[in-house]
Amino acid sequence: MAKKKLSRDQKRAQKKKRQARRSQAPLDPGQRILNRLEKAGLGSHKLMRNPPGQVKMSEVLRDFVAPYWHIPDTEEAMRKLLTTALVAWNTALMPQAEQAGALDQIATALPAEAREDFYAIVREMIERKNKHFAAYDRLILDYELVDRGNDFHITVVSRMPSEDEQGAE
């Protein structure tokens, strides 16, 4: 099927639309995360920003990865660290009997030569989560990383445990 040629006016209208989209204020990191979650089918949940009386999970995540924070020297490397940390964090929240299977499933997506290191780092992080961050039982759904030049800023979306998960009747 041949592509229909646009008139000069139609081309101008398209160009104006593109320029208008570009000139809009960029979305804040939290809104970008929420948009991604909505596209992934998780947008039907009630989302709250900084629930009263709750610690900011971005701060908890930064404290959690503090021993490793100095290692990444690029934004891509920092994303890999944070993704690995989220795997460890969320796996630590699972029943222990399910953890090995969950990690095995994730490891299949990695090159064979990277799996041993993956398991070692994730197990170390799970131990850290259980030892130092056991009081935090919020599942981390996603994060946004912003490179500020001399440091990184993290925005996190987490899920509060349901009453069933907290052991309430």
C-alpha positions in Angstrom: 0.0 0.0 0.0 1.4 3.4 -1.0 2.0 5.9 1.7 -0.3 8.9 1.3 1.5 12.2 0.7 0.7 15.0 3.1 -0.1 18.5 2.0 2.1 21.4 3.1 -0.6 22.4 5.7 -0.8 18.9 7.1 3.0 18.8 7.4 3.0 22.1 9.2 0.3 20.9 11.6 2.3 17.8 12.4 5.4 19.8 13.0 3.5 22.2 15.3 2.3 19.2 17.3 5.8 17.8 17.7 7.1 21.2 18.8 4.3 21.6 21.3 5.0 18.2 22.8 8.8 19.0 23.1 8.1 22.4 24.6 5.9 21.0 27.4 7.6 20.8 30.8 9.3 17.4 31.2 7.5 15.0 33.5 8.9 14.7 37.0 10.6 11.4 37.8 7.7 10.2 39.9 5.2 10.8 37.1 7.4 9.0 34.6 7.4 5.9 36.9 3.6 6.1 37.3 3.2 6.3 33.5 5.5 3.2 33.0 3.5 1.3 35.7 0.2 2.2 34.0 1.5 1.0 30.7 2.5 -2.3 32.4 -1.0 -2.7 33.7 -0.3 -1.7 37.3 -2.0 1.7 37.1 -5.2 0.6 38.7 -3.7 0.7 42.2 -4.2 3.6 44.5 -0.9 5.5 44.5 0.1 8.0 47.1 3.2 10.2 47.2 5.0 10.2 50.4 2.3 8.6 52.6 2.1 10.4 56.0 4.1 8.6 58.7 6.0 6.5 56.2 9.7 6.8 55.4 10.7 7.6 51.9 11.7 4.4 50.2 14.1 6.3 47.9 16.1 7.1 51.1 15.8 3.5 52.3 17.0 2.2 48.9 19.9 4.7 48.9 20.9 3.5 52.4 20.5 -0.1 51.3 23.0 0.3 48.4 25.3 2.6 50.3 28.2 0.0 50.5 28.1 -0.3 46.7 27.3 3.4 45.9 30.9 4.2 45.0 31.4 1.3 42.5 29.3 2.5 39.5 31.1 5.1 37.4 28.4 5.6 34.8 24.6 6.0 34.8 24.2 2.6 33.1 26.3 1.0 35.8 24.3 2.7 38.5 21.1 1.4 36.9 22.5 -2.1 37.0 23.3 -1.7 40.6 19.9 -0.4 41.5 18.1 -3.1 39.4 20.2 -5.8 41.2 19.3 -4.2 44.5 15.6 -4.2 43.7 15.8 -7.9 42.8 17.5 -8.6 46.1 15.1 -6.4 48.1 11.9 -7.9 46.6 13.2 -11.4 46.7 14.0 -11.0 50.4 10.3 -10.2 51.0 9.3 -13.5 49.5 8.8 -16.7 51.6 12.3 -18.3 51.8 11.1 -21.4 50.0 10.3 -19.4 46.9 13.5 -17.3 46.8 15.8 -19.7 45.0 13.3 -20.4 42.3 12.7 -16.6 41.7 16.4 -16.0 41.5 16.9 -18.9 39.1 14.2 -17.5 36.8 15.9 -14.1 36.7 19.3 -15.6 36.2 18.3 -17.3 33.0 18.1 -13.9 31.4 21.8 -13.3 32.2 24.8 -14.5 30.2 26.1 -17.8 31.7 29.4 -16.2 32.8 27.6 -13.5 34.8 25.3 -15.8 36.8 27.8 -16.8 39.5 28.5 -13.1 40.3 24.7 -12.3 40.2 23.9 -15.0 42.8 26.8 -13.9 45.0 25.9 -10.2 45.0 22.1 -10.8 45.3 22.6 -13.2 48.2 24.8 -10.7 50.0 22.2 -8.0 49.4 19.4 -10.3 50.7 21.4 -10.9 53.8 21.9 -7.2 54.2 18.2 -6.5 53.7 17.2 -9.2 56.4 19.8 -8.0 58.8 19.6 -4.2 58.6 16.3 -3.4 56.8 14.0 -6.1 58.2 11.5 -3.5 59.4 10.8 -2.4 55.8 8.3 -4.7 54.1 7.3 -2.5 51.1 7.8 -4.0 47.7 9.7 -1.7 45.4 7.8 -1.6 42.1 10.1 0.7 40.1 12.6 3.5 40.3 13.7 6.5 38.3 17.4 7.6 38.3 18.5 11.1 37.4 22.2 11.8 36.9 22.9 15.2 38.5 26.5 15.3 37.2 28.3 14.8 40.6 25.6 12.5 42.1 22.5 10.5 41.3 19.0 11.1 42.5 16.6 8.2 43.0 12.8 8.3 42.9 11.0 5.1 44.0 7.5 3.8 43.8 6.7 1.1 46.4 3.7 -0.8 47.4 2.4 -0.9 51.0 1.8 -4.4 52.2 -1.9 -5.4 52.3 -3.4 -6.3 55.6 -3.2 -10.0 54.7 0.5 -9.7 54.1 1.0 -7.9 57.4 -0.7 -10.8 59.2 -3.9 -9.0 60.1 -7.2 -10.8 60.1 
